[in-house]
Amino acid sequence: MPFFLNHREAHLTEWMDRPDCDSVKLFNTYRQFNTINKLLSGWKMIFKEYLKPIIEANSGSATILDIGCGGGDILRYLDHLCRLEGYQVSFTGTDPDPRAKEFFEENCSRNKIRIINKTSGELVEEGTLFDIVISNHLIHHLQDDEILALCRASEKLSKKLVLFNDIERSDFGYGLFALTTPLLFRNSFISADGKLSIRRSFRKDELQALIPDSWSVKRKFPFRLLAIHESRNS
């Protein structure tokens, strides 16, 4: 249990979420996410433990949606892992911020990943379905009612599995992040927003109490939470 960060500070606003934030720093943040997420977010383990069995059971193919995809670094990394395995996986990222799609189209145009500017609710209204729905570092940006709405929408969008990967609030994690990231990530919002993200994030018991009963929350190293929903039809 944190001693200093003992309450979630959901009222804080991250710099990259501001519509008037510096566009150069925002695009640098998207670029640097590629590094920091490979170091800390654990998607290689998530791929092996959760995604790969579903893809293999589906004859090496699947459709995957990343909600709140930002600059698309998680999608590109998962696409790389799937290509190494010889899988045929279709990736779609959605983010309501048009700057995310702009960055992706300017920097990742050779990729076959599709990025769209829609909300999860709009995709539900369209009747779109995916085998797997994921998010990375999204839920701490949201208010409690928005998280519940996202859970319900993701349940409707996913045929097999939903995975929300996020930070767990920790005094120790905050201290390490605050000390190291200014040295590694410059001219971006990584350091400032990362500290705000940790202050906005959940503890395991807090998140489990908030999300629907059909979901589970697992703690992962380092300072990670996975919120999981498996479809009854999977």
FENTA-V917913 format. One record per pair of residues at least 6 apart in sequence whose ideal C-beta (glycine too) atoms are under 6 Angstrom apart, sorted by the first residue. I is the first residue (numbers start at 1). J is the second residue. If there is no record, write none. Layout:
i={I:I}
j={J:J}
//
This chain:
i={2:2:3:4:5:5:9:9:10:10:12:12:12:14:14:15:15:15:15:16:16:16:16:25:25:27:28:28:29:29:29:30:30:30:32:32:32:33:34:37:42:42:43:47:54:55:55:60:61:62:62:63:63:63:64:64:65:65:65:66:66:66:66:67:67:67:68:68:68:69:69:69:70:71:71:72:72:72:72:74:75:75:75:79:82:91:92:93:94:94:96:98:101:101:104:120:120:121:123:124:124:129:130:131:131:132:132:133:133:133:133:134:135:136:137:139:139:139:140:140:140:140:144:151:151:154:158:159:160:160:161:162:163:164:165:166:167:167:167:168:168:169:169:169:170:173:174:177:178:181:181:181:182:185:204:204:204:207:207:208:211:215:215:216:217:217:218:220}
j={169:171:171:171:169:171:199:200:143:200:196:199:200:193:196:21:189:192:193:26:29:189:193:188:189:103:187:188:188:189:190:70:71:103:185:188:190:73:73:73:220:224:77:81:160:62:87:87:88:89:131:90:130:131:91:132:92:130:133:74:75:93:134:94:120:135:95:135:138:75:93:95:100:103:104:93:104:108:115:136:91:93:113:91:89:113:114:115:116:118:119:117:115:117:115:150:153:153:157:153:156:159:157:159:160:160:161:154:157:158:162:163:164:165:166:147:164:166:166:197:200:201:210:211:212:162:231:231:231:234:230:229:228:227:226:225:197:198:201:223:225:198:201:203:223:223:198:194:195:190:191:194:191:191:217:219:225:217:225:217:227:227:229:228:225:227:226:226}
//
